[in-house]
């Protein structure tokens, strides 16, 4: 093995170890605990959460930096993204159609997880060394549980420095542009690395224009981009589904059957199906990861429960709606059974097969907006981690590092990117879920007060 192969092997082994049974039990078990402990209260007030999102309870005098809608848009800009386009394809490729069922399960229990963690993000907001109000797992763990739990906050923030980079997004965007635009036209066909480098530099430049403006600019840009990109993508996906409407019941039957048999995975390993589904669901909707807690922690509100209710809408939109549409397109087209297709290439092939040049245009536009909006939003998460660990003066240098990782992500292989990010996500999930479970009585006390008032 050369040095590069050793690094790849080490990263792959680390991700495989982190995503063992203990983490799956923590994520799924934590979500089930939150659902039962709250007596499914968040689900009962889903409609109230939508009303909050629509601005009916906004008060410009409330503490915070952005509105509920901008907080949700900033979080959705990172959750509704390439995880929905290529993440679903990777889940199906790794775990077969049954992986989608476990993505649904993870999303449903993840709604309760988000309610608890994002309520805590407002309930235990802290201040950075510049006096700005901040929220997120690192703050609610330290402020809610006390200084003795600070090592968990540090662990979350250290993992977030790498986990909150967007190497996956830059990798997949470079992949689709190269395969759909450059290679067919002969551009960079003979020098792929040069093409990827140029693409990485362009992505880095566009991202830098926004991220150095902070969360207010990110929230403003995301609140315009996210609704447009979601509608665009859903429209193209629904077109394919309507073309195969008679096949949809049999596809759902395939998903549920495969979820408990693992027939589509070599050896029929049900465990592999569950791992693939839960890993990709966490990557897609971030329930239990702690990243969106940081965006919601910046929301203008005095009511922690309101932000928890807004946040729980994310896994529903992201996984139950958007990921399901992507999966139906892939399964209905039959491309999931083709050899050599993975990630965004599989989804692109499905859309082109079903919608021709129109499908190619729609998907390219969706991938471009999904990727760029995610790149903008994730910089905020990593900046918060850096500010917590090293002070606000370090944020400028972190953003420079972040911009460099966009270029690196465009140039390295997808396997390395997935394993590195997945490994860091696993580390981030441990403090987030453990802290939320330990502080869950505080959330329920606050919820009883709030719901009694309304």
VEXDREN-2710 file (C-alpha; in Angstrom, 1 decimal):
% VEXDREN-2710
k/r/px/py/pz
1/UNK/0.0/0.0/0.0
2/UNK/1.2/3.5/-0.8
3/UNK/0.6/6.5/1.6
4/UNK/-2.7/7.5/-0.2
5/UNK/-4.1/4.0/0.0
6/UNK/-3.2/3.8/3.7
7/UNK/-5.0/7.1/4.3
8/UNK/-8.0/5.9/2.4
9/UNK/-8.1/2.6/4.3
10/UNK/-7.7/4.4/7.7
11/UNK/-10.6/6.8/6.9
12/UNK/-12.8/3.9/5.7
13/UNK/-12.0/1.9/8.9
14/UNK/-12.7/4.9/11.1
15/UNK/-16.1/5.5/9.5
16/UNK/-17.0/1.8/9.6
17/UNK/-16.1/1.6/13.3
18/UNK/-18.1/4.8/14.2
19/UNK/-21.2/3.5/12.4
20/UNK/-21.4/0.4/14.5
21/UNK/-24.5/-0.8/16.4
22/UNK/-23.9/1.6/19.4
23/UNK/-24.4/4.7/17.2
24/UNK/-27.5/3.2/15.5
25/UNK/-29.0/2.5/18.9
26/UNK/-28.2/6.0/20.0
27/UNK/-29.7/7.7/17.0
28/UNK/-32.8/5.5/16.5
29/UNK/-33.2/4.8/20.3
30/UNK/-32.8/8.5/21.1
31/UNK/-35.5/9.4/18.6
32/UNK/-37.9/6.8/19.9
33/UNK/-37.2/7.9/23.5
34/UNK/-38.0/11.6/22.6
35/UNK/-41.2/10.6/20.8
36/UNK/-42.5/8.5/23.7
37/UNK/-41.2/10.8/26.5
38/UNK/-43.0/13.8/24.9
39/UNK/-46.1/11.6/24.3
40/UNK/-45.9/12.6/20.6
41/UNK/-46.7/16.2/21.5
42/UNK/-44.5/17.7/18.7
43/UNK/-46.6/15.8/16.1
44/UNK/-49.8/17.1/17.6
45/UNK/-48.7/20.7/17.1
46/UNK/-47.3/20.2/13.6
47/UNK/-49.8/22.7/12.2
48/UNK/-48.9/25.3/14.8
49/UNK/-45.3/24.9/13.7
50/UNK/-46.3/25.7/10.2
51/UNK/-48.1/28.9/11.4
52/UNK/-44.9/29.9/13.3
53/UNK/-42.9/29.3/10.1
54/UNK/-45.3/31.6/8.1
55/UNK/-44.4/34.5/10.4
56/UNK/-47.6/34.8/12.5
57/UNK/-45.7/35.0/15.8
58/UNK/-42.7/37.1/14.6
59/UNK/-41.6/40.0/16.8
60/UNK/-38.7/42.2/15.5
61/UNK/-37.8/43.1/19.1
62/UNK/-37.1/39.4/20.0
63/UNK/-33.4/38.5/20.6
64/UNK/-31.6/36.8/17.7
65/UNK/-30.3/37.6/14.2
66/UNK/-32.7/36.0/11.7
67/UNK/-36.4/35.2/11.4
68/UNK/-38.0/31.7/11.9
69/UNK/-38.3/31.4/8.1
70/UNK/-34.7/32.4/7.5
71/UNK/-33.5/30.0/10.2
72/UNK/-35.5/27.1/8.6
73/UNK/-34.3/28.2/5.1
74/UNK/-30.6/28.3/6.3
75/UNK/-31.1/24.8/7.9
76/UNK/-32.9/23.5/4.8
77/UNK/-30.3/24.9/2.5
78/UNK/-27.9/22.4/4.1
79/UNK/-30.4/19.6/4.6
80/UNK/-32.4/19.7/1.4
81/UNK/-29.4/19.4/-0.9
82/UNK/-27.2/16.8/-2.5
83/UNK/-28.1/14.4/0.3
84/UNK/-31.5/14.2/-1.4
85/UNK/-30.1/13.8/-4.9
86/UNK/-27.0/11.7/-4.5
87/UNK/-27.4/10.6/-0.9
88/UNK/-30.5/8.6/-1.7
89/UNK/-28.7/7.0/-4.7
90/UNK/-25.8/6.0/-2.5
91/UNK/-28.2/4.5/0.1
92/UNK/-29.9/2.4/-2.6
93/UNK/-26.5/1.4/-4.1
94/UNK/-25.2/0.4/-0.6
95/UNK/-28.3/-1.1/0.9
96/UNK/-30.8/-1.7/-1.8
97/UNK/-34.4/-0.2/-2.0
98/UNK/-35.0/-1.3/1.6
99/UNK/-32.6/1.4/2.8
100/UNK/-35.3/4.0/2.0
101/UNK/-37.6/2.4/4.6
102/UNK/-35.0/2.9/7.3
103/UNK/-34.5/6.5/6.0
104/UNK/-38.2/7.0/6.7
105/UNK/-38.0/5.5/10.2
106/UNK/-35.0/7.6/11.0
107/UNK/-36.8/10.8/9.7
108/UNK/-40.0/10.1/11.7
109/UNK/-38.1/9.6/15.0
110/UNK/-35.7/12.4/13.9
111/UNK/-38.6/14.9/14.0
112/UNK/-38.8/14.4/17.8
113/UNK/-35.0/14.6/18.1
114/UNK/-35.0/18.0/16.3
115/UNK/-37.8/19.3/18.4
116/UNK/-35.8/18.6/21.6
117/UNK/-32.4/19.7/20.3
118/UNK/-33.5/22.9/18.6
119/UNK/-35.7/23.9/21.6
120/UNK/-32.5/23.5/23.7
121/UNK/-30.6/25.6/21.2
122/UNK/-32.8/28.6/22.2
123/UNK/-33.3/27.7/25.8
124/UNK/-29.6/27.6/26.6
125/UNK/-28.2/30.2/24.3
126/UNK/-24.8/31.5/25.3
127/UNK/-22.6/34.4/24.3
128/UNK/-19.3/34.3/22.4
129/UNK/-16.2/36.3/23.3
130/UNK/-17.6/39.2/21.2
131/UNK/-20.9/39.3/23.2
132/UNK/-23.0/37.9/20.4
133/UNK/-25.9/35.5/21.3
134/UNK/-25.1/32.0/20.0
135/UNK/-26.9/28.6/20.1
136/UNK/-26.0/25.0/19.3
137/UNK/-25.1/21.8/21.0
138/UNK/-21.8/23.2/22.4
139/UNK/-23.7/26.0/24.2
140/UNK/-26.6/24.0/25.5
141/UNK/-24.4/21.2/26.8
142/UNK/-22.1/23.6/28.6
143/UNK/-24.8/26.0/29.9
144/UNK/-27.5/23.3/30.5
145/UNK/-25.4/20.5/32.0
146/UNK/-22.5/22.5/33.6
147/UNK/-18.8/22.9/33.1
148/UNK/-18.0/19.3/33.8
149/UNK/-19.7/18.4/30.5
150/UNK/-17.6/20.9/28.6
151/UNK/-15.5/18.0/27.1
152/UNK/-18.6/16.9/25.1
153/UNK/-19.0/20.5/23.8
154/UNK/-15.3/20.5/22.7
155/UNK/-15.7/17.1/21.1
156/UNK/-18.7/18.3/19.1
157/UNK/-16.9/21.4/18.0
158/UNK/-13.6/19.7/17.0
159/UNK/-15.5/17.2/14.8
160/UNK/-17.6/20.0/13.4
161/UNK/-14.5/21.8/12.0
162/UNK/-14.1/18.9/9.5
163/UNK/-17.7/17.5/9.4
164/UNK/-19.1/20.9/8.5
165/UNK/-17.0/21.3/5.4
166/UNK/-18.7/20.7/2.0
167/UNK/-16.3/18.4/0.3
168/UNK/-19.1/16.0/-0.6
169/UNK/-21.1/18.8/-2.3
170/UNK/-18.2/20.1/-4.3
171/UNK/-17.2/16.6/-5.3
172/UNK/-20.7/15.7/-6.6
173/UNK/-21.2/19.0/-8.3
174/UNK/-17.9/18.7/-10.1
175/UNK/-18.8/15.1/-11.0
176/UNK/-22.2/16.0/-12.7
177/UNK/-20.8/19.0/-14.5
178/UNK/-17.8/17.0/-15.8
179/UNK/-19.9/14.1/-16.9
180/UNK/-22.8/16.0/-18.4
181/UNK/-21.1/19.1/-19.8
182/UNK/-17.3/18.8/-20.2
183/UNK/-16.8/15.2/-21.2
184/UNK/-19.5/15.1/-23.9
185/UNK/-18.2/18.3/-25.5
186/UNK/-14.5/17.2/-25.2
187/UNK/-13.7/19.8/-22.6
188/UNK/-11.1/18.5/-20.0
189/UNK/-11.8/14.9/-21.2
190/UNK/-8.1/14.3/-21.4
191/UNK/-7.2/16.2/-18.2
192/UNK/-9.9/15.5/-15.6
193/UNK/-7.8/16.9/-12.6
194/UNK/-7.4/20.2/-14.4
195/UNK/-11.1/20.4/-15.0
196/UNK/-11.9/19.5/-11.4
197/UNK/-9.4/22.1/-10.1
198/UNK/-11.0/24.9/-12.3
199/UNK/-14.5/23.9/-11.1
200/UNK/-13.4/23.8/-7.5
201/UNK/-11.9/27.3/-7.8
202/UNK/-15.1/28.7/-9.3
203/UNK/-17.2/27.1/-6.5
204/UNK/-14.9/28.5/-3.9
205/UNK/-15.1/32.0/-5.3
206/UNK/-18.9/32.0/-5.5
207/UNK/-19.2/30.7/-1.9
208/UNK/-16.7/33.2/-0.6
209/UNK/-18.7/36.1/-1.9
210/UNK/-21.6/35.1/0.5
211/UNK/-20.1/33.5/3.5
212/UNK/-17.9/36.4/4.6
213/UNK/-21.1/38.3/5.1
214/UNK/-22.2/36.0/8.0
215/UNK/-25.5/34.4/9.0
216/UNK/-27.7/37.4/8.0
217/UNK/-26.5/37.3/4.4
218/UNK/-26.6/33.5/4.3
219/UNK/-30.2/33.6/5.7
220/UNK/-31.3/36.2/3.1
221/UNK/-29.8/34.3/0.2
222/UNK/-31.1/30.9/1.4
223/UNK/-34.6/32.2/1.9
224/UNK/-34.8/33.0/-1.8
225/UNK/-32.9/30.0/-3.1
226/UNK/-34.3/27.2/-1.1
227/UNK/-38.0/27.5/-2.0
228/UNK/-37.1/27.9/-5.7
229/UNK/-34.8/24.9/-5.8
230/UNK/-37.2/22.6/-3.8
231/UNK/-40.2/23.5/-6.1
232/UNK/-38.0/23.0/-9.2
233/UNK/-36.7/19.6/-8.1
234/UNK/-40.1/18.3/-6.8
235/UNK/-41.7/19.3/-10.1
236/UNK/-39.2/17.3/-12.2
237/UNK/-39.5/14.3/-9.8
238/UNK/-43.3/14.3/-9.8
239/UNK/-43.3/14.3/-13.6
240/UNK/-41.5/11.0/-13.6
241/UNK/-43.7/9.6/-10.9
242/UNK/-46.9/10.4/-12.8
243/UNK/-45.4/8.7/-15.9
244/UNK/-45.1/5.5/-13.7
245/UNK/-48.1/6.0/-11.5
246/UNK/-49.3/2.4/-11.9
247/UNK/-45.9/1.0/-10.8
248/UNK/-45.7/3.0/-7.5
249/UNK/-47.6/0.5/-5.3
250/UNK/-45.3/-2.3/-6.3
251/UNK/-42.2/-0.1/-5.7
252/UNK/-43.4/0.6/-2.1
253/UNK/-43.9/-3.1/-1.7
254/UNK/-40.4/-3.7/-2.9
255/UNK/-39.0/-1.1/-0.4
256/UNK/-40.8/-2.6/2.6
257/UNK/-40.0/-6.2/1.6
258/UNK/-36.3/-5.5/1.0
259/UNK/-36.1/-3.5/4.3
260/UNK/-36.6/-6.7/6.3
261/UNK/-35.0/-9.2/4.0
262/UNK/-32.0/-7.4/2.5
263/UNK/-32.5/-9.4/-0.8
264/UNK/-31.0/-6.6/-2.9
265/UNK/-27.8/-6.6/-0.8
266/UNK/-25.2/-9.3/-1.4
267/UNK/-25.7/-12.0/1.2
268/UNK/-29.1/-10.6/2.3
269/UNK/-27.7/-8.7/5.2
270/UNK/-30.5/-6.7/6.8
271/UNK/-28.0/-5.0/9.0
272/UNK/-26.3/-3.5/6.0
273/UNK/-29.7/-2.2/4.8
274/UNK/-30.4/-0.5/8.1
275/UNK/-26.9/1.0/8.4
276/UNK/-27.1/2.4/4.8
277/UNK/-30.6/3.9/5.5
278/UNK/-29.7/5.5/8.8
279/UNK/-26.3/6.8/7.7
280/UNK/-27.8/8.5/4.6
281/UNK/-30.8/9.8/6.6
282/UNK/-28.5/11.5/9.1
283/UNK/-26.5/13.0/6.2
284/UNK/-29.7/14.2/4.6
285/UNK/-31.9/15.6/7.4
286/UNK/-29.2/16.0/10.1
287/UNK/-31.6/15.0/13.0
288/UNK/-29.3/14.3/16.0
289/UNK/-26.3/15.8/14.2
290/UNK/-26.5/19.2/15.8
291/UNK/-25.7/21.4/12.8
292/UNK/-29.2/22.8/12.2
293/UNK/-29.4/23.5/16.0
294/UNK/-26.8/26.2/15.4
295/UNK/-28.9/27.8/12.6
296/UNK/-32.0/27.7/14.7
297/UNK/-30.1/29.0/17.7
298/UNK/-29.7/32.3/15.8
299/UNK/-33.5/32.8/15.4
300/UNK/-35.3/35.9/16.7
301/UNK/-37.6/34.5/19.4
302/UNK/-38.1/34.4/23.2
303/UNK/-40.0/31.1/23.0
304/UNK/-37.6/28.1/22.7
305/UNK/-40.5/25.7/21.9
306/UNK/-41.5/27.7/18.8
307/UNK/-38.1/27.1/17.3
308/UNK/-38.3/23.4/18.2
309/UNK/-41.6/23.1/16.4
310/UNK/-40.3/24.9/13.3
311/UNK/-37.2/22.7/13.3
312/UNK/-39.1/19.4/13.4
313/UNK/-40.7/20.3/10.0
314/UNK/-37.2/19.8/8.4
315/UNK/-37.0/16.0/8.4
316/UNK/-40.5/15.7/7.1
317/UNK/-39.8/18.0/4.1
318/UNK/-36.3/16.6/3.6
319/UNK/-36.7/12.9/3.9
320/UNK/-40.4/12.0/3.8
321/UNK/-41.1/14.2/0.8
322/UNK/-37.9/15.0/-1.2
323/UNK/-35.9/11.8/-0.6
324/UNK/-38.9/9.6/-1.4
325/UNK/-39.5/11.4/-4.7
326/UNK/-35.8/10.9/-5.6
327/UNK/-36.0/7.2/-4.7
328/UNK/-39.1/6.7/-6.8
329/UNK/-37.4/8.2/-9.8
330/UNK/-34.4/6.0/-9.4
331/UNK/-36.4/2.8/-8.8
332/UNK/-39.1/3.5/-11.5
333/UNK/-36.4/4.1/-14.1
334/UNK/-34.6/0.9/-13.2
335/UNK/-31.1/2.5/-13.2
336/UNK/-30.5/1.3/-9.7
337/UNK/-29.8/-2.2/-11.1
338/UNK/-27.2/-1.0/-13.6
339/UNK/-23.5/-1.6/-12.8
340/UNK/-21.1/1.2/-12.3
341/UNK/-23.6/3.9/-11.3
342/UNK/-23.3/5.7/-7.9
343/UNK/-24.3/8.9/-6.3
344/UNK/-25.3/11.8/-8.4
345/UNK/-24.4/9.9/-11.6
346/UNK/-27.2/7.3/-10.8
347/UNK/-29.8/10.1/-10.2
348/UNK/-28.8/12.0/-13.3
349/UNK/-29.0/8.9/-15.5
350/UNK/-32.5/8.2/-14.1
351/UNK/-33.8/11.7/-14.9
352/UNK/-32.2/11.8/-18.4
353/UNK/-33.7/8.3/-19.1
354/UNK/-37.2/9.5/-18.0
355/UNK/-37.3/13.1/-19.2
356/UNK/-34.5/13.4/-21.8
357/UNK/-32.8/16.7/-22.3
358/UNK/-35.5/18.5/-20.2
359/UNK/-34.7/16.2/-17.3
360/UNK/-31.0/16.8/-17.7
361/UNK/-31.5/20.6/-17.6
362/UNK/-33.8/20.4/-14.5
363/UNK/-31.4/18.2/-12.6
364/UNK/-28.4/20.3/-13.5
365/UNK/-30.2/23.5/-12.3
366/UNK/-31.4/21.7/-9.1
367/UNK/-27.9/20.3/-8.3
368/UNK/-26.3/23.7/-8.9
369/UNK/-28.7/25.5/-6.5
370/UNK/-28.7/22.7/-4.0
371/UNK/-24.9/22.6/-3.9
372/UNK/-24.2/26.3/-3.8
373/UNK/-26.8/27.0/-1.1
374/UNK/-25.4/24.1/1.0
375/UNK/-21.9/25.4/0.7
376/UNK/-23.0/28.8/1.9
377/UNK/-25.0/27.5/4.9
378/UNK/-22.4/25.0/6.2
379/UNK/-19.7/27.6/6.5
380/UNK/-21.8/29.1/9.3
381/UNK/-21.8/25.8/11.2
382/UNK/-18.0/25.4/11.0
383/UNK/-17.5/29.0/11.9
384/UNK/-19.5/28.6/15.1
385/UNK/-17.4/25.6/16.1
386/UNK/-14.2/27.5/15.5
387/UNK/-15.6/30.6/17.4
388/UNK/-16.5/28.4/20.4
389/UNK/-13.1/26.6/20.4
390/UNK/-10.7/29.5/19.6
391/UNK/-12.6/32.7/19.8
392/UNK/-14.4/34.8/17.2
393/UNK/-11.0/36.1/15.8
394/UNK/-10.4/32.6/14.4
395/UNK/-13.5/32.6/12.2
396/UNK/-11.9/34.4/9.4
397/UNK/-9.1/31.8/9.2
398/UNK/-11.6/29.0/9.5
399/UNK/-13.6/30.4/6.5
400/UNK/-10.3/30.5/4.5
401/UNK/-9.7/26.8/5.4
402/UNK/-13.4/26.1/4.5
403/UNK/-12.9/27.7/1.0
404/UNK/-9.8/25.5/0.4
405/UNK/-11.7/22.3/1.3
406/UNK/-14.2/23.1/-1.5
407/UNK/-11.3/22.9/-4.0
408/UNK/-9.9/19.7/-2.4
409/UNK/-13.4/18.0/-2.4
410/UNK/-13.7/18.6/-6.1
411/UNK/-10.5/16.8/-6.8
412/UNK/-10.5/13.7/-4.5
413/UNK/-12.6/10.5/-4.8
414/UNK/-16.2/10.1/-3.6
415/UNK/-15.3/7.2/-1.3
416/UNK/-12.8/9.2/0.7
417/UNK/-15.2/12.1/1.0
418/UNK/-18.1/10.0/2.2
419/UNK/-16.1/8.1/4.8
420/UNK/-14.4/11.2/6.2
421/UNK/-17.6/13.2/6.5
422/UNK/-19.7/10.2/7.8
423/UNK/-17.0/9.6/10.5
424/UNK/-17.1/13.2/11.7
425/UNK/-20.9/13.2/11.6
426/UNK/-20.9/10.1/13.9
427/UNK/-18.6/11.9/16.4
428/UNK/-20.9/15.0/16.3
429/UNK/-24.0/13.0/16.9
430/UNK/-22.8/11.5/20.2
431/UNK/-22.6/14.8/22.2
432/UNK/-25.8/16.1/20.5
433/UNK/-28.0/13.2/21.4
434/UNK/-26.5/12.5/24.8
435/UNK/-26.9/16.2/25.8
436/UNK/-30.4/16.3/24.5
437/UNK/-31.4/13.2/26.4
438/UNK/-29.9/14.5/29.7
439/UNK/-31.7/17.8/29.2
440/UNK/-35.0/16.4/28.0
441/UNK/-36.9/17.1/31.3
442/UNK/-36.0/20.8/30.8
443/UNK/-37.6/20.7/27.3
444/UNK/-40.8/19.1/28.6
445/UNK/-41.1/21.6/31.4
446/UNK/-40.8/24.4/28.9
447/UNK/-43.2/22.7/26.5
448/UNK/-45.9/22.3/29.1
449/UNK/-45.6/26.0/30.0
450/UNK/-45.8/27.1/26.3
451/UNK/-48.6/24.8/25.3
452/UNK/-50.7/25.8/28.3
453/UNK/-50.3/29.4/27.3
454/UNK/-51.5/28.9/23.7
END
